[in-house]
Amino acid sequence: MTEDQLQSALKSLGMTAFLDHLALFKSELSPADAAAELQARTGWASKASLTRVNNARRILAQGHEKDALRLIIASKLPAALREAAQRAL
């Protein structure tokens, strides 16, 4: 995964969503079950939830968790979210 692909996947997923639901994305749940859980937590549509799960898991499967967290830290997100990413790093 190139840096551009990582940024695209993270943008599609949402930096805040990646950080807030990282444990769910790392879980052993099937993609469908993880998407259903994400939908229950957030109220997002099922297809949107599945897209987020798939993008997050692609980032994780290709070993880019730390890179994604670094992008969040360097972003213009509120300081509290950037600090949470720093702690997760």
Beta strands, then each sheet from edge to edge (+ up, - down):
end
